[in-house]
Amino acid sequence: MNRLLHTPEGVRDIYNNECARKLRLQSDLHEVLAGYGYSDIETPTFEYSDVFSRDVGSIESRELYKFFDRDGNTLVLRPDMTPSIARVVSRYFSEEEQVIRLCYEGNTFINNSSYQGRLKENTQIGAELIGSDSAEADAEVIAMVVDCLKKAGLDEFLISVGQVKYFRSILKELKIDEETEEELRDFISNRNIFGVEQLLSKAGLPEKVHQVLTALPNLYGSVEVLDRAEKLAVNEDGRAAVQRLREIYEILEDYGVTQYISFDFSMLSRYHYYTGVFFRGYTFGTGDAVVKGGRYDHLLQHFGKDAPSIGFAAVIDPLLLALERQKIPAKAEPELTELTVTSDNRREIIRQACELRAEGKRVKLIYSKEEA
């Protein structure tokens, strides 16, 4: 294979109509974020490795792209935008007491195993609401996600909402090590009831705890599932977690977007910095979530600022794939005017082209080779 003509595994070239559609999609989504009052921010493509350390709760170290600067410091290509935003806010907005609304676009890099078939470089556009722990803030971000997906052209999609605090309320009643907890998370996330049962059979748990853990893989659905989750809750923390979801749902009714909302108590994120409500957006045509987000009330403390926060990221590449597979037509590009330049009309054609471009029109010059 000639490496000069090929990209490494997990990355790809984007060109012609696909590239134009991608840029238009990013512009459309940015328009939604700006419409909600979010200001733009840019962070570096690579950071010190500490920004994405195990303590922060981002992805596993082995999935990071690492390298060294000339002073021997370990640097990583960002796998996730949120810790970078948290670092920036903690440094430049450390004394800010008002709610901060920021939005961004950028590429992230995760060294996935090759068998997963996922891209290792993805473009994301997202937003972070920092400084509010209210249900209104949760609902605002989820409603903004719905508007983004509608703006992208999707009609059929689902925002699946989970609750970290509900699962943590159950863990309070357990005495299991970290390895067993991760195994339990995997079984529940994959809705592997047999695996959950087998793992719990060795633990000798109280009946109510055993009952809720074995119910979790199937504890998902429309708003009615909240009643069942509340009955299964093993303590007050669990009931409070369900109540928070009720509050969010009521506010989303005011936004008029509840037809896109479902709840899933079996959904557990790999990002351990999430502290409360979190969500994923799904649609036809791709197995991956096209949107991921949630509340992370303690992440900024790692960087020196105590501020509750919630945010989301839309992953552009699977979103584009879904649009293509659903045969949703791309928005028409502005008409392109072609003008042919010869030695006789060059001055006039160039003047005409400049005037048209000044009016915001697209103009391509065609250079003709004339016979001597």
RADAVEN-V674655 format. One line per field, one symbol per residue. phi: phi as a letter, one per 20 degrees, with the letter a starting at -180 (. if undefined). psi: psi as a letter, one per 40 degrees, with the letter a starting at -180 (. if undefined). A space follows every 10 residues. Layout:
phi = ???
psi = ???
This chain:
phi = .effdceffn cbecblffff ffffffffff fffffeneef bccffccfff fdfgffneff gfeeedbcef enfedcffea efgfffffff eecfefdffd cccbcredcc efffffmdfe cceccbbcdd ocdefffgfg fffffgffff ffofddbcde ddbgffffff ffedccffff ffffgffffe leffffgfff feemeggfff ffffeggdeb qfgfffffff fegebfgfff ffffffffff fffffmcffe dccbeefcef eeefcbfbbc dcbfobeefe bcarecfdff ffdocebfbb abceefffff fffffeleff fffggdedce dcfedggfff ffffffffen eecdedeeee ff
psi = hhedeiiihe iiihibdddd dddddddddd dddddefhii ihiidiiidd dfidddfaii deeihiaiae eeihiihheh dddddddddd defdeheihh hiiiiiiihh giidedfiie hihihaihhh ehfidddddd dddddddddd deehdhihhh hahddddddd ddeigiiddd ddddddddde fgdddddddd dedfiidddd dddedddegi aaddeddddd deheaddddd dddddddddd ddddefeeee hiiheehhie heehebhiii hiiieheihe hiiahgeedd ddeehhhiii aihhhddddd dddddefhii hhiihhhhhh hiddeddddd ddddddddee ihhhhhhihi i.
